[in-house]
Amino acid sequence: MAHFTRRHALGLGIGALGAARLAPAGASGEGVARHGLSAFGELKYAADFHHFDYVNVGAPKGGTFSQLVGAGGSTFDSFNAYIVKGDAANGMSLTFASLMARAFDEPDAIYPFAAEELTVSPDGLAFRFRLRPGITFHDGSDIGAEDVAFSLTTLKTKGHPNLSSVLRDVADIVVDDKRTVILRFARTRGLDAPALAAAMPIFSKKYYTQKSFEETSLEAPLGSGPYRVARFEQGRYVEFERVKNWWGADLPVSRGQYNFDLLRDEYYRDREVGFEAFAGHNYLFREEFTSRVWATRYDFPALRDGRVKRAVIPDERPSGAQGWLLNTRRDKFRDRRVREAMTIAFDFEWTNKNLMYGSYERTHSVFQNSQMMAKDEPSPEEVALLEPFRDRLLPEVFGPAWVPPVTDGSGQDRKLLRNAGELLNAAGWTVKDGRRMNANGEQFTVEFLLTERSFEPHHSTFIKNLRVLGVDANIRLVDPSQGEARTKDFDFDVVVARFIYPQIPGSALRTYFSSDYVAQKGSNNLAGIADPVIDLLVEKVVAAQSQAELNTTCRALDRVLRSGRYWIPHWNKASFWIAYWDQFGFPAIKPRYARGAPETWWYDPNKAAAAEQAK
């Protein structure tokens, strides 16, 4: 499903979808009828489209798809994926319908799902959604306009900040009749706001009259999507069963998708144990995130005899930002010179060659591998945006876009470490008896919060350099639940995070970079960025009226963010590494902006039988 959970508020790539460039399908009532929404261009699919191009409409139904959740080291203790509390189970979006659904071969387009009709007012501020007749929740009760209004109001006022932040421009929700709901938006809303609202899950208002939305629960909430939660064991696995005779199965946005009778998500706290389970046929699909494992471990018998396949498939989404986030809420990280020193103490070149088999490129930007990434000298348009703030910005913002220094690859680049030491000295952290101390006699300490042992080598090489500088740096390894809780509470010095932005970002950027979210528990502003210039530039991104304007404002924002040294950039690659037991079929065309599995894959009994014979 193409709607939000708290964990995928940006990763789903909903994008900045709005009313500025909407493909008309004729006049209707007080507004203009639309068959889809897209921010900056024409829609690929016509009003009468039958199915998305990246699916096989003849795909058989049946079989099981099982996979490891994430990179391993995961757990869950709740099926409420839309609040701050708890560790939510993966895949809950598959249990809910939304007003509209995403096409993953377009940058940002969405098409009708639970809604059958949409009209937009001439000023682009009122969106009237007419629900399909006969659509129901899994208990057979009708989905109505009251449920839509309840869902959006609840998410705006009680939902996870990653969700409530993108609904802040919903000014009013009016239930016109049992099947019609009208969303009115503030005049200052971004072009993405209407479609972000239309992509939110629809909850049962009746169900939540007896349940608290704000509490965690291992009772799966009443849903309306293609799957429902079946069996589970807390922290170990969740099974989702396909809903028979589901009302949405033959919609254009659903045909050829959701083909498996059973989806099973496996949770392993230890990546090594998780890998051995895959090799032992305990689950069927694995996306690999560890270069060492990809390069050295896929040589077990089932792979050699062809029962397991490996593939590298393109990932055309912007790479986003992965790195060490420095918590500037803590006094020791408030001085930019300290953050700069830590940044140049990391030897990416040695790490990439010796630990990651040269598999990655260095990340420079929060908009890496996109048109929104700043490069070289700023354009005249970027300068015009930045000029009013020149007295509050560093000179480097107006020069070539900053990139992390390239080391000599030795693991301890003496020149760069010397520069780092000078920066720390200037910031008041000087060396006494081999320890980096401030004027109060306090040693500079850094704790890296970590939940996965496989990441320890990458940290250890970095920590070694920090210790050369006299910094008392250490790893704090905690279990996934504690790690998530501490991250939500901003109870860390340094933490690893990856942010994946949609092809067209907008309102959702606020929770990452705006000062409004510095103190908001669970927000994505992990670094604690609180800069009035950044706040203003984020709002300019939200207000962008064209792709060109969006690119320019994002590049200007990128330059200012880089100048702040709020994070130590990691690495990226433009591909998915996948491995799977050869019992699946999949379309010839992969969705351009998604992995495609399991949504578009299907079970192939002939392949499964052949694999059994090959044992």
Secondary structure as GFF3:
##gff-version 3
##sequence-region A 1 615
A	DSSP	three_ten_helix	6	8	.	.	.	ID=ss1
A	DSSP	beta_strand	24	28	.	.	.	ID=ss2
A	DSSP	beta_strand	31	34	.	.	.	ID=ss3
A	DSSP	beta_strand	64	68	.	.	.	ID=ss4
A	DSSP	three_ten_helix	92	95	.	.	.	ID=ss5
A	DSSP	beta_strand	100	102	.	.	.	ID=ss6
A	DSSP	beta_strand	110	112	.	.	.	ID=ss7
A	DSSP	beta_strand	115	120	.	.	.	ID=ss8
A	DSSP	beta_strand	126	131	.	.	.	ID=ss9
A	DSSP	alpha_helix	145	158	.	.	.	ID=ss10
A	DSSP	alpha_helix	161	164	.	.	.	ID=ss11
A	DSSP	three_ten_helix	165	167	.	.	.	ID=ss12
A	DSSP	beta_strand	170	177	.	.	.	ID=ss13
A	DSSP	beta_strand	180	185	.	.	.	ID=ss14
A	DSSP	alpha_helix	193	198	.	.	.	ID=ss15
A	DSSP	three_ten_helix	207	209	.	.	.	ID=ss16
A	DSSP	beta_strand	227	233	.	.	.	ID=ss17
A	DSSP	beta_strand	237	242	.	.	.	ID=ss18
A	DSSP	beta_strand	262	266	.	.	.	ID=ss19
A	DSSP	alpha_helix	271	279	.	.	.	ID=ss20
A	DSSP	beta_strand	285	288	.	.	.	ID=ss21
A	DSSP	alpha_helix	291	296	.	.	.	ID=ss22
A	DSSP	alpha_helix	301	304	.	.	.	ID=ss23
A	DSSP	beta_strand	308	314	.	.	.	ID=ss24
A	DSSP	beta_strand	321	326	.	.	.	ID=ss25
A	DSSP	three_ten_helix	331	333	.	.	.	ID=ss26
A	DSSP	alpha_helix	336	345	.	.	.	ID=ss27
A	DSSP	alpha_helix	348	355	.	.	.	ID=ss28
A	DSSP	beta_strand	361	362	.	.	.	ID=ss29
A	DSSP	alpha_helix	380	386	.	.	.	ID=ss30
A	DSSP	three_ten_helix	387	392	.	.	.	ID=ss31
A	DSSP	three_ten_helix	395	398	.	.	.	ID=ss32
A	DSSP	alpha_helix	414	426	.	.	.	ID=ss33
A	DSSP	beta_strand	430	432	.	.	.	ID=ss34
A	DSSP	beta_strand	435	437	.	.	.	ID=ss35
A	DSSP	beta_strand	445	450	.	.	.	ID=ss36
A	DSSP	three_ten_helix	453	455	.	.	.	ID=ss37
A	DSSP	alpha_helix	456	468	.	.	.	ID=ss38
A	DSSP	beta_strand	472	477	.	.	.	ID=ss39
A	DSSP	alpha_helix	480	488	.	.	.	ID=ss40
A	DSSP	beta_strand	494	499	.	.	.	ID=ss41
A	DSSP	three_ten_helix	507	509	.	.	.	ID=ss42
A	DSSP	alpha_helix	510	513	.	.	.	ID=ss43
A	DSSP	three_ten_helix	515	517	.	.	.	ID=ss44
A	DSSP	alpha_helix	532	542	.	.	.	ID=ss45
A	DSSP	alpha_helix	547	564	.	.	.	ID=ss46
A	DSSP	beta_strand	567	569	.	.	.	ID=ss47
A	DSSP	beta_strand	571	572	.	.	.	ID=ss48
A	DSSP	beta_strand	575	581	.	.	.	ID=ss49
A	DSSP	beta_strand	584	585	.	.	.	ID=ss50
A	DSSP	beta_strand	602	603	.	.	.	ID=ss51
A	DSSP	alpha_helix	605	613	.	.	.	ID=ss52
###
